Amino acid sequence: MDHDEELDWKTVRQVLRYFTRNPQAADTIEGVARWRLLDEQIERNIAQVAQAIEWLVSRGFLVREFTSPSTSIFRLNRQQCRAASRFLGLAVPGKRDEEDVAKSKSCRRWN
C-alpha cells in the first residue's frame, strides 16, 4: 500500500502495539483481527468502564460492595434512582434516549 493517507492509523498502532507486547506472536490477518485486537479493545473498554464506574460511585449513583478483598460488585443506589434518571435525561444535552425514559420508570417499583 503506497497511500499512507488511506491508512487507519489507529488500527496500525493497535496492531503494532499487539506485536510489541507479544513479540513471539505469529498469526493470520483474520487471527489478529478476531482475537488479538479484540483483546486490546477489551482492555481499553475495561479501563473506560472502570473510570465511568468510579465516577458514578463518587457521585452516589452506584454503590460498591466488596465480595472479597480484591473483588467488588456495583449496583444502582436505590436512594439515587430518581436522580440517576434525571441525569440520564441530561447526559446528552437536547437529546433524551427513549430507552432511558423507559428505564427511568423502573425506579417507581422501588418506591
N, C-alpha and C positions, 0 to 999 in steps of 0.2 A: 504494500500500500504506500503510495507516494504522496498522498494528500493528507498531511497532518491535521489540517483544519477539519477533516471529516471524522477524526477520531473522537471517541467518547473518553475524555481524559480521566474522568472519574473511574471508569472501568479499567483503563490502563493502569492507574495507580492501585486499584484493588487487586488486579492480577499480579502485579509486581510485588505488592505487599504480601500476598499469599505466598509467593515463591521465596521471598526473603525470610519469611517466618518459618517456612518449611523447606529448607534448601535441599532435602533429599526427595522431595515430591516429584512425581512424574505422572502425567495424566493426559487424557484426550481433551480436546476443547469442550466436548459435552460434559466430561467428568469435572473439569474445572468449573464450568458454569453451574452444573447441578449441585455439586457437593461443596466445593471449596469456597466459592463466592457466597453461597448460601450461609456457610458458617461465618464468614466475615460480616455479612449483613445481620445475622442474628446477634453477633457480638455488639455491633453498633446499636441495634434495636434494644438490647438489654441495657446498655448504657443510657440511652434516651429514656426508656421506661423507668429506670431507676431514678433518674433526675426528676421525671414527672411525678413519680410516687412520693419522693422525698418532699417535693414542693407541696403536693396535696396533703401530706401528713402535717407539714409545718403550718398549713392554713386551717387544719382541723377538718377537712373534708373526708379524709381517710384515717382509720385507726390502725396502728401496728400492734400485732400480737406476736409475742415471741413463742415459738413452738420448741425451740432448743436454743442454746447459746449462739448458734450460727445461722439459724433459720427464722425468718419472720413471714407471717402472712398478713395481708391487708384486707380491710373491709370498709364499707361505707360507714361513716359515723352517723348513726341514726339521728342524733340530735342536730346534725347539719344537713339533713336530707333536703329540706326546702332551700337552704342557702346554696347547696350544690346544684339544684335545679335552676335557681336564678342565675348562678354562674354560667351554666351551660347555655342559657339564653343569651348571655352577654359575651360568651367566649369568642365569638366571631361577630364583631360589630355589624349590625344591619342584617344579619342572617341567622335564622333560628332553624336548626335541623328538626325535621318532623319526628325523627327517631328520638331526639332529646325531649321533645314535647310529650310524646307517648310515655317515655320512661319516667319523666318527672311526675306523672300521675301515680306512679307506683309508690311514691313517698306517702301517699294518703293511707296506704294499707298499714303503715306503722303507727299512725296516729289514732 
